[in-house]
Amino acid sequence: MRSFPFIIFIISMAGCIGNNKIPKDVIPQDEMRKLMWDLMRADAYVADFVMKDSTCNQKEESAILYEKIFAIHSTTQEAFKKSLAFYESRPDLLKVVADSLRSDESKVQQYKDEKKPQIDTTFRKMKLNKKPFVKKP
């Protein structure tokens, strides 16, 4: 009778240990990250450019872009949905994908900030009341 609580404890601990193995029919985390990144970029493109064009249909353009992205990544919409459902059922694995997406976003933002033209402050230092240099003949 004394071993009964110990056995219950061992069984409950075994149930709490997460299985980090991803099924074969689920897209791996790194590929899922790349796929989600491309889908997010497609959404941003549609929101920024397609929405401004009144002749384009947002849903149709999104569907076309999504199909192209799925073709590039050699997957289908159904496989993506199934993989996303799996990762949503495993928040620990989804967190890894989401964190890497945030990291990618911050890298892109940092790159954009580095490439912005810096304002030259030399003209600010010059006195504005001086006359410009003009060569007299």
N, C-alpha and C positions, 0 to 999 in steps of 0.2 A: 504493500500500500504506500510505502514511503517513496517508491520510485515513480509512482503515478504523476505527481507534480513535475518531476524532472522530465519525464517523457513528454508531457504537455508543453513544457518550456522548450524543449528541443524541437518539437514539431512546429510550434509557433515561430521560433527563430528561423527555421528553414523556410517557412512561408514568407517571412519578411525580407529574406535575402533576394535582391533583384537579379533577374536574369538579363544580362546586357546583350545576349545574343539576339541578333536581328534575323528574322526569317528570310529565307532565300528569295521569296517573292516580294519582299519589301525593298525599296530603293535604299542603298547605304547612306549613312549620314552625310558624308562628304558630297556625294552626288546630289542628295536632296538639298543640301545647302546651295550648291551651284544652280540647281533647277529653280529653287525659290528665289534666288537672287535675280536670275534672268526674268522670271515672272514679275517680280517687283519692278524691275526696270521697264518692262513692257507696260505695266500699269501706269508708271510715271510718264512714259512717252504718250500714252493715250490721254492722260489727264492734261498734260502740258501742250500737246500739239494737235491732237485729233479733235479735242473738245472745241478748239478755236475755229475749226473748219466746219461750217454748218452743213456742208455737203456729205460729210462722212457720218456713219452710224457708229457710235462708240462700242456697242456690243459686238457688232460684226468685226470691227477692227481688232478688238480684244481677242475674239475667237480665232481670227486669222493668225495673230501674233502668237497666241498660246499654242496653236497647232505647229507652227514653225519651231517654237522653242522645244516642244515635246519631240519633234523630229530630230532636232539638233542633238538632244540628249538621249536619243534612241529609246524613248519610252512612250507611253500613251497616257491619256487623261485618266483612264480608269486605274492604271497602275499608280499614278500620282495620288489620286483620291484614296486608294487603298493604303498607300504608304503614309499619307497624311493622317488618316484615321488611326493607323498603328502608332504613329508618333504622338498623337493627341492622347492616346490611351496610356502612353508612357512619358509623362512629363519630364522625367529625368533625362531621357534621350532627346526630347524636343528642346529642352533648355540648351543643350550643347549646340544644336543647329541654330537656335535663335541667337545665342551669344556670338556664334561665329558670323552670323549675318550682321549683327550690330558692329562687330569688329571690322568687317568689310566696309560697312557704311562709314565708319569713322576714318578708315584709311582713305576712302575716296574723298571725303570732306577735307581731310588734311592735305591731300594732293591738290584739290581745288584751291585751298587757301594759299598754298605755296606758289601756285601758278598765277595768282592775282597780281596785276602790275602794282608795283610799289610807287607811291606818290613821291616824286622827287621834292625834297624840302629845300633845295637851294634857292628856288624862286621865292619861297616864303621868307627866307633870311634877308633877301635883298630889300633895300628901302624903296618904297614905291614913289617917294617924292623926287628921286633923282631923275634927270632927263636921260633918255637913252643916248648911247654913244652914236654920234653921227659924224662921219668923216667929211671935213670941209674940203672943197677942191682948191 
